[in-house]
């Protein structure tokens, strides 16, 4: 019957999973090898974890915001018409568009919610009744707005967000049908939205119908302009929708009851809704994802270098395996298994690091981005992590595996192993480290440019003195100001009471504080510039202030006079303007005595003074470029876009010491004088100033973390390269010393080798930085992407780091005993 043992083995091979058994044996052997070298294993796993962890966190955000479809029905058919429009545009689009079902959403606005416990400020948005059906998200409880609920008399309804329902109403199951008061108007709750819904941003807490009343020309054609979103109709394409928009925009422009600029929304088009929602963060996400990708590449290069160095000590082991019959593919498979196992361990630790840093990355993005808070680790991210582990393991493992598998059996089995070795793999190790240095330079330059921008922004004088100023927002209902004198009397009383507080040296009111991201805008007529299609009514920032505001903020008066108590509601209307506004409209002329008026006013306001420009909108710019200028009105004469006096104001006090007692006293003052008005938290103007660049500062912190990791990995890589080079040349160094070389010459030889590799890498890194940092231009302030000082500083820093990494192996090389090294060989 033949050899029974051989028959059994053949039968077993036929019916068993040999590949699985071999894989398990390879994994067990790899684990034993890692236990024997705990130092190497720890360095490799931590290096990979740092690279993989950042990528897991960033990919989670990118996947949630840029890759996954929006959580709406058929999200690929949802679009937005670019530009902003009056409410009157909605009926035009509804009647004439053949490709789109249109809805509108107004900007976020703060509303007073009263009648349910303590009055609070909530963020709401006015929308067309069909918004939720167009988006494709049904209400969770109750019903959506019904057709016709955008008309006067039927618009007293409201839909709540899930978050507001839970926090303010305690998840009351009987909430539908209850009445709440918003800005003094009673509204019936008709629905509650699902947990994940947030549009036009995740900050919105409730929705009210946007009233369409053609008889109210100011609201219908002016007021807060809105965004138009739409759903492509069945069979319609994005190209068809885009072809409709120019003609519709032209028609609407001709329907305005006042002149509009020729180029108003001239470039309007149709884009996907997802592109619209992520447009502001897309560039930042891609930059951060590229940065963590660079860190991972550095980590892979570092681990590959470590494996190549370690392969020297395994030459005999691999030679013995080959001598016993292991073929080259079998050896490569074993070594790649070890690499992938290392990557898997690094991925496991990286997921923990990524989960911990995800919240940090979220803080870099505006909190209102829809879906941001829902971003988290799930099955898709798990698949990404597994794939990343395999790819990473192959990336850093293939070169060491091929290197070790090329074995000279006779040479490897000899006892002497310290002669110099040369060849392609030795050069490849130098290329790896050079590439690692180049990537580190790229990260360092990027971080350096951002850091210099932060310094310039922080050093930017905002035009006012924020030190010692506290502010609290007072938000009574607009109905309180139906009689202008009532609001004036209310704030006069508050000023008197504030000045009596211990520690308060000055007090004032303003309708907004600088850098609070608020833009009180009104359309105006300017003397000498009649409105036309070439010069439509500009939108001007309109500050409403008490007479002591400029003194409290220490904003200089440059010409004319400032406001006094005599500038009352009965006095001739007056304004202050800024130098940039004066230059824009009356260049080369004296602006004192010129006139500006709100388009809704019948009486011109006289310019009585010029006050210094301040950083009102952000530290990077006074106001957005599309804003036509800035003016101040005395509060008693102030108007908003609806021609009413502002009801919500900020109380500002200058104090000698910021104490908890004073903050509590300010809140008590507001509550006592306006018991039904929600009062915001007391904030320091210095904190508001610092918070205005908080996102930018957080971005730099993350970049600094990337750079720190890259530098540490570069130190390990350079150290490993030079140590390996010295170990391979121990015999050569001993011979040089024996025939008369000094230890200083040996030290210089070792340093020269390491510096040559590092300088090549730095040169490539500088070129790459010059080419790639232009993508950072949108994040920079006051510094060019090719800033010489930054490049010189980065090069000097990295050169110092390289020398520091080489000192120890170079010192060891200089202390080699030639007798011992030659005797070993």
Secondary structure, DSSP 8 states (H G I E B T S, - for coil): ---HHHHHHHHHHHHS-HHHHHHHHHHHHHHHHHHHTHHHHHHHHHHHHHHHHHHHHHHHHHIIIIIS--SSTTGGGEEEEEEEE-THHHHHHHHH-SSEEEEEE---EEEEEESSSS-EEEEEEEE-TTHHHHHT---SEE----TTTTSTTT--EEEE-HHHHHHHHTT-TT-TT-EEEETTEEEEEEEE--TT--SS-TT--EEEE----TT-HHHHHSSS-EEEEEEE-TT--HHHHHHHHHHHHHHHHHH-SS---TTTTTT--EEEHHHHHHHHHHHHHHHHHHHHHHHHHHHHHHHHHHHHHHHGGGHHHHHHHHHTT--HHHHHHHHHHHHHHHHHHHHHHHHHHHHHHHHHHHTTS-TTSTTTTT----HHHHHHHHHHHHHHHHHHHHHHHHHHHS--HHHHTSS---S---SHHHHHHHHHHHHHHHHHHHHHHHHHHHHHHHHHHHTS--SS--TTEEEEEEE--GGGGGSHHHHHHHHHHHHHHHHTSTTEEEEEEESS-TTSS---EEEEEETTB---SSS---EEEEEEE-TTHHHHHT--EEEE----TT--TTS--EEEEEHHHHHHHHTTS--TT-EEEETT-SS-EEEEEEE-----S-SS-SS-TTS--EEEEEGGG---TTSS---EEEEEEEESS--HHHHHHHHHHHHHH-TTSEE---EEHHHHHHHTTHHHHHHHHHHHHHHHHHHHHHHHHHHHHHHHHHHHTHHHHHHHHHTT--HHHHHHHHHHHHHHHHHHHHHHHHHHHHHHGGGGGGG-SS--TT-HHHHHHHHHHHHHHHHHHHHHHHHHHHT--HHHHHHH-
